[in-house]
Structure formats: C-alpha cells, structure tokens
C-alpha cells in the first residue's frame, strides 16, 4: 500500500529550518532563543507620516494607570521601579488614550540575554508595545524617530535594542530606520535550570 505523500508549497528557507530545529529541541527539554543585538545610529534623514491626531509624549509615574490600561497584564510595581531607577518611557497618544510605548535605559543594555554598561552618548530601547487596533499604521517606527530626536537633546546619539530573530515586523521596521544587526545572540536553556548565551559577531 502506497503512503500518501504530504507536500507543501512553502519554500524551504533558513528561517523555516531554524524554526523546525528549535521546535524539535523543545521536545527534548532544550529551548534555543536567537536574537540580534541591533544598533540604531539614526544617521539617515527619514520622514514617516502618521495621523496628525497622534501625539508624542514622555511619561512619568503619574501615567502609570494609562500604561496599565495599554498593557493590561503589566505590573504596576515594575513600572514604578523603572521610573525610580531613572528609566525613560516614551509614548504615542491619540486624543483619548495611550496607544504605543517604549522604554529607554540610559545606564545599561538591560536585557536578560545580554548586558553591558552604556557610554554617555548611548541609549537602549526595550519593552516596546503598540495596541493591536493601531498596528500597521507606522506608529512604532514613527515613535522611534521621535525618541531619537528627544535623546539627541540629551547628547545620546547611538541607540541599541534587542530584536527577535523570528520577529519579522520588528526586523522590518528597524531596517526601515537604517538599523544594523551587530551580532547574533543565542541563548540555550536546558530543562529550565541551565542557561547560557553565546554572541556571534556578524
């Protein structure tokens, strides 16, 4: 009896192969998380148009309730600790509410996958979020451009972020802004007890 062959029209790409390998390793109790350490120098002149109702803002502790409304499963105390530690939070508002936000660290690259102290002219972006109803409107890259302008006034001229290897939307918007992937970070976690990260220069 002939077995029916299952075929697919999806092309075989390095990303598809990596996803398959990652899934199979997960069956063995091993997780592999690939990410890029991305440098955003913002040297190019870029213009991104958005709805004029959207406004850029820097937030403070008084905006904690609005942040919790934007991301309902977030933690009030985490946000308050960030503000007390001097972390910056930038956001986009429409006339009635917050619709996107990103945090910025001026002291260190504060990622669970990689960390180092920042130079006085550097900054690190993390924890970006855009409300699902507003995605696809160029808000995330537009917010980033507004952050660049605000940080330049503080003498911060070089920016870093961590980008998920499989996060195509994040990779695309950063590429649109002229960002460069400096290195590939690969974190391996065995059975939730052993964790190690390797850095591969590109």
N, C-alpha and C positions, 0 to 999 in steps of 0.2 A: 504494500500500500504506500503510495507516494504521500509524503508530508507536504502540506501546503506551505509555500514559501511566503514569508511576510516581508514586504518591501516598503520602502518609504522614499518619498521624493525629496526629503530634507537633505541638503548637501552635508557631506562629512567635512567638518571644519575643526580647527584646533580647539575652539571653544566647546563644541559639541563633544569632542573626545575627552576634554578635561572634565566636563560635567559627568560623563559616564564613569570615568575613573573615580571621581570624587564620590559618586553615589555608591559604587561598589566598596570603596574603602569604608564608607559609613556602615555598611553591613558588618564589617569586621571590628567595629568599635573605634575607628580612627576617623577623625574629621580633619580635612585639609582646607584651609581658608586662604586663597590667593588674593592679594590686594596690591595696588600701586601706591607708592608714595609720590604724590603729584606736586610739582612746583608751578605756581601761578604768578608769573612775573608781571603780567598785565602791561606789557610794553606796547602792544598794538593799540591803535585807535579803533575802538569798536563802538558801534551805536546799535542799541536794541530798543525797539519801540514797544511800549505796553500801554494799556488803557490809562488815560490821564487821571482816572479816579484813584489809581493805586498810588500809595504814598510810602516813601522810605522812612524808617524811624529807628532810633536806638532806644532799646528798652531798659528798664530798671526794675528794682524789686517791686515797685507799685504795679507793675504789669504782670505779676505772677499769675493772677486769676485768668487773664487773657491768654497767657501761654498754656495754662492747663485746659482751657476751653479749646484751643487749637489742637492740642495733642492730649486727648482725654486720659490716656493711660500713663501719662508722665507723672513725675514725683515732685511735689511742691518743695520738699526739703532739698532735693538735688539742685533745683534752680536757685534756691536761696543761697546754698553753699557756693555755687558758681559766682553769683553776684558778689558775695562777701570776699571771695578769693580774687576779685578783680577781673573776672572773665567778662567779655562784652557780648551782648546779644543784639543783633540787628534783625529787622523785620520789615515786612510789607503789610500795609493795612489797606482795606477798602473802606468805604465810608462807615461801615458798621462794626468791623471786627478785624483781628489779625488773620492773615491768610497764608503767610510763609514766614520762616525764621531761620537763622543760622547763628551758631555761637562762634566766638573767636577768642583764642588764648594768645596772650602777648608774652607769656613766660616760657612755655614749652610746647612741644608736639605731644599732646596728651592723649595718645591712642593706646588701647590695650595691646596693639600689635607692634608698636614702635614708639620710642620716646627719646627726646633729647632736648636740651635747653636751646631756646631761641636766641639769636643775636638781636641787638637793639633795633635793627631795621626789618625784622621778620615778624610774621604772624601765622597762626594756624587756625584753619576753619574746621569745625566739626558739628555734628548733630544738626544737619540741615533737614528741613521738613517743609513741604508745601501741601496745603489742604487738597484732597483729591478733586474737589469741584473746580479747582483753579489750575490743575496741571495741564500742560500743553499750551500755555499762554506766554511762554518765555519769562515767567516770573523768576525762576531760580537763577538763570544767567543774569537777568537784569538786577536782581538783588545783589549778586556778586559784584557787578560793576559799581553799584552804589557803595558797597563795602570797601572796594579798592579806593574810591575817592575819599571816604571818611578816614581810612587808615593812612593814606598818604599825608593827610594833615597832621598825623601823629608821627610822621617820619618812618612809617612802616612801608617798605617798598617791595618786599618779597614775601610771597604767601605760599603756604603749604596746606595740603589736605590729603586724606587717605581715600582712595577710590576702589570700590569693589571690582574685582576682575570681571565678574559676571553682571555688574550693574551698567547695562548699556546706556541708559538715559543719563546717568552721571558722567560716564566717559564722554558721551556726545556733547553735553553742554560745556564741559571743561575744555574739550577740543575746540569748540566754537570760540572760546575765550583765549585760545593760544596756549593752554596749559601743556606742560611736558611731564611725562612719567619718568621720574628719576630712577626708580628701582622697583623691583617686584618683591613684595614681602609674602612669604609663605609660612603660615603658622600651622603646625601639626599638633593635634591634641589626641592623646591616647587614653581612651576609657575615662575621660574627664579628669584625669589625675596628673598626667604628664603633658606639659605644653612647652613648645619651643618654636621660635620664629627665626627663619633664615632670610637674609637680604641678598638679592641677586641684582647686581648692577646691570643696567640696560645699555 
